[in-house]
Amino acid sequence: MKRNLINIVGSVLIIFTIVVGIYNIFYNKDFMSVSVAQILTLLVALCIAFWATQYKNDQRKAKEHAERMLLKLQQIVTDEQFYSIPVDGNIEIVQKNINTTNRKISNYINVLKDHGKVLHFYTEITYIETEFSKYKEKVGEHIGDLDYLSKTESEFRRIADNIDSKCESIIILFYK
């Protein structure tokens, strides 16, 4: 409803502007005569408007990309595959999946860490790195013992929850 009202008001303003413009072209002889001061004023206004729209645009795009990476990181750690390691199945496939997931998470953390200082979330990403190191260390020590890894699901779930909540707090920092 509100969107329709905005569209209607915008349409009426555009039609009104066009009608006034056409009227001025035919009935106002001075309509097309413009002084240098008026042209300069218009150019300055356009430059200021362009600058205002582009101000901190790169930083905004970097935050958007970091947010997408944080959402992907959240998706990985909240997936049951991250913290619930199956006992049955082919041990090589399970190890391969764990190592692939760990590599992907490490890559995301490294990229986010590189941009953490500029975007002001370095301490938060360091916390995520520390939590993930706990997970990676525990998995690395017992990668051949799937039975042990499946029994540490509660610890892995706690680490995943910590990483997930810290990702949320970083995303919220972007909008302050």
CYANA upper distance limits for C-alpha pairs under 8 A (distance plus 0.5 A):
  1 MET  CA      5 LEU  CA      6.82
  2 LYS  CA      6 ILE  CA      6.80
  3 ARG  CA      7 ASN  CA      6.72
  4 ASN  CA      8 ILE  CA      6.65
  5 LEU  CA      9 VAL  CA      6.66
  6 ILE  CA     10 GLY  CA      6.53
  7 ASN  CA     11 SER  CA      6.57
  8 ILE  CA     12 VAL  CA      6.69
  9 VAL  CA     13 LEU  CA      6.73
 10 GLY  CA     14 ILE  CA      6.73
 11 SER  CA     15 ILE  CA      6.66
 12 VAL  CA     16 PHE  CA      6.51
 13 LEU  CA     17 THR  CA      6.60
 14 ILE  CA     18 ILE  CA      6.75
 15 ILE  CA     19 VAL  CA      6.68
 16 PHE  CA     20 VAL  CA      6.66
 17 THR  CA     21 GLY  CA      6.53
 18 ILE  CA     22 ILE  CA      6.65
 19 VAL  CA     23 TYR  CA      6.61
 20 VAL  CA     24 ASN  CA      6.61
 21 GLY  CA     25 ILE  CA      6.74
 22 ILE  CA     26 PHE  CA      7.05
 23 TYR  CA     27 TYR  CA      6.47
 23 TYR  CA     28 ASN  CA      8.16
 24 ASN  CA     28 ASN  CA      5.32
 24 ASN  CA     29 LYS  CA      8.43
 24 ASN  CA     31 PHE  CA      6.69
 25 ILE  CA     29 LYS  CA      7.86
 25 ILE  CA     31 PHE  CA      6.57
 25 ILE  CA     32 MET  CA      8.01
 34 VAL  CA     38 GLN  CA      6.91
 34 VAL  CA     39 ILE  CA      7.58
 35 SER  CA     39 ILE  CA      7.03
 36 VAL  CA     40 LEU  CA      6.61
 37 ALA  CA     41 THR  CA      6.55
 38 GLN  CA     42 LEU  CA      6.72
 39 ILE  CA     43 LEU  CA      6.69
 40 LEU  CA     44 VAL  CA      6.58
 41 THR  CA     45 ALA  CA      6.63
 42 LEU  CA     46 LEU  CA      6.65
 43 LEU  CA     47 CYS  CA      6.64
 44 VAL  CA     48 ILE  CA      6.66
 45 ALA  CA     49 ALA  CA      6.59
 46 LEU  CA     50 PHE  CA      6.59
 47 CYS  CA     51 TRP  CA      6.59
 48 ILE  CA     52 ALA  CA      6.53
 49 ALA  CA     53 THR  CA      6.81
 50 PHE  CA     54 GLN  CA      6.75
 51 TRP  CA     55 TYR  CA      6.31
 53 THR  CA     57 ASN  CA      8.09
 56 LYS  CA     60 ARG  CA      6.76
 57 ASN  CA     61 LYS  CA      6.73
 58 ASP  CA     62 ALA  CA      6.66
 59 GLN  CA     63 LYS  CA      6.68
 59 GLN  CA    119 LEU  CA      8.19
 60 ARG  CA     64 GLU  CA      6.74
 61 LYS  CA     65 HIS  CA      6.71
 62 ALA  CA     66 ALA  CA      6.57
 63 LYS  CA     67 GLU  CA      6.46
 63 LYS  CA    119 LEU  CA      7.61
 63 LYS  CA    174 PHE  CA      7.22
 64 GLU  CA     68 ARG  CA      6.80
 65 HIS  CA     69 MET  CA      6.81
 66 ALA  CA     70 LEU  CA      6.62
 66 ALA  CA    112 LEU  CA      7.13
 67 GLU  CA     71 LEU  CA      6.67
 67 GLU  CA    171 ILE  CA      6.61
 68 ARG  CA     72 LYS  CA      6.78
 69 MET  CA     73 LEU  CA      6.62
 69 MET  CA    108 TYR  CA      7.20
 69 MET  CA    112 LEU  CA      8.34
 70 LEU  CA     74 GLN  CA      6.58
 70 LEU  CA    167 CYS  CA      6.39
 70 LEU  CA    171 ILE  CA      8.19
 71 LEU  CA     75 GLN  CA      6.61
 71 LEU  CA    167 CYS  CA      8.09
 72 LYS  CA     76 ILE  CA      6.80
 73 LEU  CA     77 VAL  CA      6.84
 73 LEU  CA    105 ILE  CA      7.07
 73 LEU  CA    108 TYR  CA      7.57
 74 GLN  CA     78 THR  CA      6.43
 74 GLN  CA    163 ILE  CA      7.89
 74 GLN  CA    164 ASP  CA      5.82
 74 GLN  CA    167 CYS  CA      7.34
 75 GLN  CA     79 ASP  CA      6.60
 76 ILE  CA     82 PHE  CA      7.31
 76 ILE  CA    101 THR  CA      8.24
 76 ILE  CA    105 ILE  CA      8.33
 77 VAL  CA     82 PHE  CA      6.08
 77 VAL  CA     83 TYR  CA      8.07
 77 VAL  CA    160 ALA  CA      5.73
 77 VAL  CA    161 ASP  CA      8.45
 77 VAL  CA    163 ILE  CA      7.94
 77 VAL  CA    164 ASP  CA      7.53
 78 THR  CA     82 PHE  CA      7.50
 78 THR  CA    160 ALA  CA      6.73
 78 THR  CA    161 ASP  CA      7.92
 78 THR  CA    164 ASP  CA      7.64
 79 ASP  CA     83 TYR  CA      8.11
 80 GLU  CA     84 SER  CA      6.02
 81 GLN  CA     85 ILE  CA      6.89
 82 PHE  CA     98 ILE  CA      8.21
 82 PHE  CA    101 THR  CA      8.31
 82 PHE  CA    156 PHE  CA      8.24
 82 PHE  CA    160 ALA  CA      8.37
 83 TYR  CA    153 GLU  CA      5.99
 83 TYR  CA    154 SER  CA      8.32
 83 TYR  CA    156 PHE  CA      5.41
 83 TYR  CA    157 ARG  CA      5.92
 83 TYR  CA    160 ALA  CA      7.77
 84 SER  CA    150 SER  CA      6.68
 84 SER  CA    153 GLU  CA      6.02
 84 SER  CA    156 PHE  CA      8.34
 85 ILE  CA     94 VAL  CA      8.38
 85 ILE  CA    146 LEU  CA      7.49
 85 ILE  CA    149 LEU  CA      6.76
 85 ILE  CA    150 SER  CA      5.42
 85 ILE  CA    153 GLU  CA      7.90
 86 PRO  CA     94 VAL  CA      8.28
 86 PRO  CA    146 LEU  CA      7.49
 86 PRO  CA    150 SER  CA      6.63
 87 VAL  CA    146 LEU  CA      5.82
 87 VAL  CA    147 ASP  CA      5.95
 87 VAL  CA    150 SER  CA      6.81
 89 GLY  CA     93 ILE  CA      8.36
 89 GLY  CA     94 VAL  CA      7.91
 90 ASN  CA     94 VAL  CA      6.89
 91 ILE  CA     95 GLN  CA      6.54
 91 ILE  CA    144 GLY  CA      8.03
 91 ILE  CA    146 LEU  CA      8.06
 92 GLU  CA     96 LYS  CA      6.51
 93 ILE  CA     97 ASN  CA      6.62
 94 VAL  CA     98 ILE  CA      6.67
 95 GLN  CA     99 ASN  CA      6.58
 95 GLN  CA    143 ILE  CA      7.19
 95 GLN  CA    144 GLY  CA      8.33
 96 LYS  CA    100 THR  CA      6.53
 97 ASN  CA    101 THR  CA      6.59
 98 ILE  CA    102 ASN  CA      6.59
 99 ASN  CA    103 ARG  CA      6.55
100 THR  CA    104 LYS  CA      6.70
101 THR  CA    105 ILE  CA      6.71
102 ASN  CA    106 SER  CA      6.55
102 ASN  CA    136 LYS  CA      7.61
103 ARG  CA    107 ASN  CA      6.65
104 LYS  CA    108 TYR  CA      6.83
105 ILE  CA    109 ILE  CA      6.64
106 SER  CA    110 ASN  CA      6.59
107 ASN  CA    111 VAL  CA      6.75
108 TYR  CA    112 LEU  CA      6.60
109 ILE  CA    113 LYS  CA      6.37
109 ILE  CA    125 ILE  CA      7.58
109 ILE  CA    128 ILE  CA      8.26
109 ILE  CA    129 GLU  CA      7.09
110 ASN  CA    114 ASP  CA      6.76
111 VAL  CA    115 HIS  CA      7.18
112 LEU  CA    116 GLY  CA      6.27
112 LEU  CA    125 ILE  CA      7.50
113 LYS  CA    117 LYS  CA      7.94
113 LYS  CA    122 TYR  CA      6.78
113 LYS  CA    125 ILE  CA      6.60
113 LYS  CA    126 THR  CA      7.78
115 HIS  CA    119 LEU  CA      6.63
115 HIS  CA    122 TYR  CA      8.33
116 GLY  CA    120 HIS  CA      6.07
116 GLY  CA    121 PHE  CA      5.30
116 GLY  CA    122 TYR  CA      4.66
116 GLY  CA    123 THR  CA      8.40
116 GLY  CA    125 ILE  CA      7.44
117 LYS  CA    121 PHE  CA      6.85
117 LYS  CA    122 TYR  CA      5.62
121 PHE  CA    125 ILE  CA      6.83
121 PHE  CA    170 ILE  CA      6.98
121 PHE  CA    173 LEU  CA      8.27
122 TYR  CA    126 THR  CA      6.60
123 THR  CA    127 TYR  CA      6.81
124 GLU  CA    128 ILE  CA      6.97
124 GLU  CA    166 LYS  CA      7.14
124 GLU  CA    170 ILE  CA      7.37
125 ILE  CA    129 GLU  CA      6.64
125 ILE  CA    166 LYS  CA      8.50
126 THR  CA    130 THR  CA      6.68
127 TYR  CA    131 GLU  CA      6.75
127 TYR  CA    166 LYS  CA      8.41
128 ILE  CA    132 PHE  CA      6.56
128 ILE  CA    162 ASN  CA      8.28
128 ILE  CA    163 ILE  CA      5.96
128 ILE  CA    166 LYS  CA      7.43
129 GLU  CA    133 SER  CA      6.52
130 THR  CA    134 LYS  CA      7.00
131 GLU  CA    135 TYR  CA      7.13
131 GLU  CA    159 ILE  CA      6.58
131 GLU  CA    162 ASN  CA      7.92
131 GLU  CA    163 ILE  CA      7.37
132 PHE  CA    136 LYS  CA      6.52
132 PHE  CA    159 ILE  CA      7.73
132 PHE  CA    163 ILE  CA      8.16
133 SER  CA    137 GLU  CA      6.35
134 LYS  CA    138 LYS  CA      6.69
134 LYS  CA    159 ILE  CA      8.49
135 TYR  CA    139 VAL  CA      6.61
135 TYR  CA    156 PHE  CA      7.07
135 TYR  CA    159 ILE  CA      7.49
136 LYS  CA    140 GLY  CA      6.30
137 GLU  CA    141 GLU  CA      6.61
138 LYS  CA    142 HIS  CA      6.96
139 VAL  CA    143 ILE  CA      5.87
139 VAL  CA    149 LEU  CA      7.44
142 HIS  CA    146 LEU  CA      7.91
142 HIS  CA    148 TYR  CA      7.61
142 HIS  CA    149 LEU  CA      7.27
143 ILE  CA    149 LEU  CA      8.10
145 ASP  CA    149 LEU  CA      7.01
146 LEU  CA    150 SER  CA      6.50
147 ASP  CA    151 LYS  CA      6.94
148 TYR  CA    152 THR  CA      7.08
149 LEU  CA    153 GLU  CA      7.48
152 THR  CA    156 PHE  CA      6.85
153 GLU  CA    157 ARG  CA      6.42
154 SER  CA    158 ARG  CA      6.69
155 GLU  CA    159 ILE  CA      6.88
156 PHE  CA    160 ALA  CA      6.63
157 ARG  CA    161 ASP  CA      6.59
158 ARG  CA    162 ASN  CA      6.69
159 ILE  CA    163 ILE  CA      6.73
160 ALA  CA    164 ASP  CA      6.50
161 ASP  CA    165 SER  CA      6.57
162 ASN  CA    166 LYS  CA      6.67
163 ILE  CA    167 CYS  CA      6.66
164 ASP  CA    168 GLU  CA      6.92
165 SER  CA    169 SER  CA      6.84
166 LYS  CA    170 ILE  CA      6.77
167 CYS  CA    171 ILE  CA      6.80
168 GLU  CA    172 ILE  CA      6.77
169 SER  CA    173 LEU  CA      6.75
170 ILE  CA    174 PHE  CA      7.14
171 ILE  CA    175 TYR  CA      7.77
172 ILE  CA    176 LYS  CA      7.50
